[in-house]
Amino acid sequence: MSSIIGTLIVGLIAGFVADKIVKNTFGLWGDLLIGVAGAFLGYWIFGLLGISVGSFIGEIIAAIVGAVILLLVINQFKKK
């Protein structure tokens, strides 16, 4: 993760893509916030697994994975 600004930008992209994958209904701003949180989650998960996210594409993939996981968990609690 090169910087906080970079993480925010990657998170915004990840939130948009994760919304299209999970087909959620949190709206644009909710999806963008989830994308940013998912970026941090994805970096953490990839770090635990020993997977390097050295490139911009790697960061986006990690962020999308984190955002999708986060959206799936939120959906499970939302259904109850």
C-alpha positions as CSV (number, residue, x, y, z in Angstrom):
1,M,0.0,0.0,0.0
2,S,1.8,3.1,-1.2
3,S,-0.3,5.8,0.4
4,I,-3.6,6.5,2.1
5,I,-4.7,8.5,-1.0
6,G,-3.9,5.5,-3.2
7,T,-5.8,3.2,-1.0
8,L,-8.8,5.5,-1.1
9,I,-8.7,5.5,-4.9
10,V,-8.3,1.8,-5.1
11,G,-11.1,1.4,-2.6
12,L,-13.4,3.5,-4.6
13,I,-12.8,1.4,-7.7
14,A,-13.2,-1.8,-5.6
15,G,-16.5,-0.7,-4.1
16,F,-17.9,0.0,-7.6
17,V,-16.8,-3.4,-8.9
18,A,-17.9,-5.3,-5.8
19,D,-21.3,-3.7,-6.1
20,K,-21.6,-5.1,-9.6
21,I,-20.5,-8.6,-8.5
22,V,-22.7,-8.9,-5.4
23,K,-25.5,-6.8,-6.8
24,N,-26.1,-4.9,-3.5
25,T,-28.4,-1.9,-2.8
26,F,-26.3,0.4,-0.6
27,G,-26.2,3.1,-3.2
28,L,-23.1,4.8,-4.6
29,W,-21.7,6.3,-1.4
30,G,-22.3,3.2,0.7
31,D,-20.6,1.1,-1.9
32,L,-17.7,3.5,-2.1
33,L,-17.2,3.4,1.7
34,I,-17.5,-0.4,1.7
35,G,-14.9,-0.5,-1.1
36,V,-12.4,1.6,1.0
37,A,-13.0,-0.7,4.1
38,G,-12.7,-3.7,1.8
39,A,-9.4,-2.4,0.4
40,F,-7.9,-2.5,3.9
41,L,-9.5,-5.9,4.6
42,G,-8.2,-7.3,1.3
43,Y,-4.7,-6.0,2.0
44,W,-4.8,-7.6,5.4
45,I,-6.1,-11.0,4.1
46,F,-3.6,-11.1,1.3
47,G,-0.8,-10.3,3.8
48,L,-1.9,-13.1,6.1
49,L,-1.8,-15.5,3.1
50,G,1.6,-14.3,2.1
51,I,0.4,-12.9,-1.2
52,S,2.2,-9.8,-2.4
53,V,0.1,-6.9,-3.8
54,G,3.0,-5.0,-5.2
55,S,1.5,-3.6,-8.3
56,F,-1.5,-1.4,-8.9
57,I,-3.5,-4.3,-10.4
58,G,-2.6,-6.5,-7.4
59,E,-3.9,-3.8,-5.1
60,I,-7.2,-3.5,-7.0
61,I,-7.6,-7.3,-7.0
62,A,-7.0,-7.5,-3.2
63,A,-9.4,-4.6,-2.6
64,I,-12.1,-6.2,-4.8
65,V,-11.7,-9.5,-2.9
66,G,-11.9,-7.6,0.4
67,A,-14.9,-5.6,-0.6
68,V,-16.8,-8.6,-1.9
69,I,-16.2,-10.5,1.3
70,L,-17.3,-7.5,3.3
71,L,-20.5,-7.1,1.3
72,L,-21.3,-10.8,1.6
73,V,-20.9,-10.6,5.4
74,I,-23.0,-7.4,5.6
75,N,-25.7,-9.1,3.5
76,Q,-25.8,-12.1,5.9
77,F,-26.5,-9.7,8.8
78,K,-28.9,-7.6,6.8
79,K,-31.1,-10.6,6.0
80,K,-31.7,-11.4,9.7
